[in-house]
Amino acid sequence: MKAAILPMTALVLAACVSSGPESQLGKEDKSKQRIQMTRTSDCVYQSTIDGFNALDDTHVVLFSMGQRKAYLTELEGACFDVRSQSSLAAIDADQNGQICGYGRDAIAYHRMGMVENCRILAMQQLSDERRIELGVGAPPPKPKKAEKPKPEEKPGDTK
């Protein structure tokens, strides 16, 4: 009888060990980085915004001036499906011509026939190092100024 109980106990204990999704509860996903932000008074002129990169449902990088300047924005709540959008609108709620991390300014986009409106809670201008850290790339090089053509000397001109 004891000989039959030992294999049965081993079988029951083996059944309790699992590597399925139920055993993974409570474990954090280490692949996602937590985005740290500081609340600043940074703003960007609405008319200069020319691109964006959604990092997740609550963080969007706005680009201005040909992507030479980048601003990390934190959005209120979660703007579902913002990463798959091809266009966004920057809403200047206080109509001062600027999008800021305070006030009522927002990001809006169309999703499933409705307009999603996500208020901006914070905005921070990104340094080149921070842009690379977040994976949005370094800014493009500044265009070189064209040299002014030297005036041609005309025959008979003396200097």
C-alpha positions as CSV (number, residue, x, y, z in Angstrom):
1,M,0.0,0.0,0.0
2,K,2.8,2.4,0.9
3,A,4.5,1.6,-2.4
4,A,1.4,2.7,-4.3
5,I,1.0,6.0,-2.3
6,L,4.6,7.2,-3.0
7,P,4.2,7.3,-6.9
8,M,0.7,8.8,-6.5
9,T,2.1,11.6,-4.2
10,A,4.9,12.3,-6.7
11,L,2.3,12.5,-9.5
12,V,0.2,15.0,-7.6
13,L,3.2,17.2,-6.7
14,A,4.3,17.2,-10.4
15,A,0.8,18.3,-11.4
16,C,1.1,21.3,-9.1
17,V,4.2,22.7,-10.8
18,S,3.3,24.7,-13.9
19,S,5.1,26.9,-16.3
20,G,1.9,28.2,-18.0
21,P,0.5,31.7,-17.8
22,E,-1.1,31.1,-14.4
23,S,2.3,30.6,-12.8
24,Q,3.5,33.9,-14.3
25,L,1.0,36.0,-12.4
26,G,2.6,38.8,-10.5
27,K,5.8,38.9,-12.5
28,E,6.6,42.2,-14.1
29,D,7.5,42.5,-17.8
30,K,11.1,43.7,-17.7
31,S,11.1,44.5,-21.5
32,K,9.0,47.6,-21.1
33,Q,10.9,50.6,-19.8
34,R,9.2,53.1,-17.5
35,I,9.5,56.6,-19.0
36,Q,10.6,59.2,-16.4
37,M,9.5,62.8,-16.9
38,T,9.9,66.0,-15.1
39,R,7.2,68.6,-15.2
40,T,8.4,71.7,-16.9
41,S,7.0,74.9,-18.4
42,D,8.3,73.9,-21.9
43,C,6.0,74.8,-24.8
44,V,6.2,74.5,-28.6
45,Y,4.5,76.7,-31.1
46,Q,1.6,74.8,-32.6
47,S,2.4,76.0,-36.1
48,T,5.9,74.4,-36.0
49,I,4.8,70.9,-35.0
50,D,5.6,68.7,-38.0
51,G,5.7,65.1,-36.7
52,F,5.2,62.7,-33.8
53,N,6.2,59.4,-32.4
54,A,3.9,57.6,-29.9
55,L,6.0,55.7,-27.4
56,D,3.0,54.1,-25.6
57,D,-0.6,55.0,-24.7
58,T,0.5,57.8,-22.4
59,H,3.7,59.3,-24.0
60,V,4.0,61.0,-27.3
61,V,7.0,62.8,-28.7
62,L,6.1,65.9,-30.8
63,F,8.7,67.1,-33.3
64,S,9.1,70.6,-34.6
65,M,11.4,72.5,-36.9
66,G,12.0,69.6,-39.3
67,Q,12.4,67.2,-36.4
68,R,15.4,69.2,-35.0
69,K,13.5,69.8,-31.7
70,A,11.6,67.0,-29.8
71,Y,9.2,67.3,-26.9
72,L,8.1,64.4,-24.7
73,T,4.4,64.8,-23.7
74,E,2.6,62.8,-21.0
75,L,-1.1,62.3,-21.8
76,E,-4.0,62.0,-19.3
77,G,-5.2,58.5,-18.8
78,A,-4.5,56.2,-21.7
79,C,-5.0,57.2,-25.3
80,F,-5.8,53.8,-26.7
81,D,-4.4,52.9,-30.1
82,V,-2.4,56.1,-30.4
83,R,0.7,54.1,-31.5
84,S,-1.1,53.0,-34.7
85,Q,-2.2,56.5,-35.8
86,S,-0.8,58.1,-38.9
87,S,-1.8,61.6,-37.9
88,L,-2.5,63.5,-34.8
89,A,-3.9,67.0,-34.1
90,A,-2.4,69.3,-31.4
91,I,-5.3,71.2,-29.8
92,D,-4.5,74.7,-28.5
93,A,-7.3,75.0,-26.0
94,D,-6.3,78.4,-24.6
95,Q,-5.6,79.7,-28.1
96,N,-2.2,81.3,-27.3
97,G,-0.5,79.6,-30.3
98,Q,1.5,77.2,-28.1
99,I,1.1,73.6,-27.0
100,C,2.2,73.3,-23.4
101,G,2.3,70.8,-20.6
102,Y,-0.1,72.8,-18.5
103,G,-3.5,74.2,-19.2
104,R,-6.1,72.5,-21.4
105,D,-4.0,71.7,-24.5
106,A,-4.5,68.2,-25.9
107,I,-3.8,65.7,-28.6
108,A,-6.6,64.4,-30.7
109,Y,-7.0,61.7,-33.3
110,H,-9.7,59.6,-35.1
111,R,-10.3,56.1,-33.8
112,M,-13.1,53.9,-35.0
113,G,-15.2,56.8,-36.3
114,M,-14.9,58.9,-33.1
115,V,-12.5,61.6,-32.1
116,E,-10.3,60.7,-29.1
117,N,-9.1,63.8,-27.1
118,C,-6.3,63.3,-24.7
119,R,-5.2,66.2,-22.5
120,I,-1.5,66.9,-22.1
121,L,-0.4,66.8,-18.5
122,A,3.3,67.5,-19.0
123,M,5.8,68.4,-21.7
124,Q,9.6,68.3,-21.7
125,Q,12.0,69.3,-24.4
126,L,14.4,66.4,-25.1
127,S,18.1,66.6,-25.3
128,D,19.9,64.7,-28.0
129,E,21.0,62.0,-25.4
130,R,17.5,61.6,-24.1
131,R,16.1,61.3,-27.7
132,I,18.5,58.4,-28.3
133,E,17.7,56.8,-24.9
134,L,13.9,56.9,-25.8
135,G,14.6,55.4,-29.3
136,V,13.4,58.4,-31.3
137,G,16.8,59.1,-32.9
138,A,19.1,62.0,-32.9
139,P,18.1,65.2,-34.6
140,P,19.0,65.6,-38.3
141,P,22.1,67.8,-38.9
142,K,21.5,71.5,-39.3
143,P,21.5,72.6,-43.0
144,K,24.8,74.3,-44.0
145,K,24.6,77.9,-45.0
146,A,25.4,78.3,-48.6
147,E,28.4,80.5,-49.3
148,K,27.6,83.8,-50.8
149,P,29.0,84.1,-54.3
150,K,31.8,86.5,-54.5
151,P,31.1,89.5,-56.7
152,E,32.8,89.2,-60.1
153,E,35.2,91.8,-61.0
154,K,34.4,93.8,-64.0
155,P,37.0,94.9,-66.5
156,G,38.2,98.4,-65.6
157,D,37.3,98.1,-61.9
158,T,40.1,99.1,-59.6
159,K,40.2,98.6,-55.9
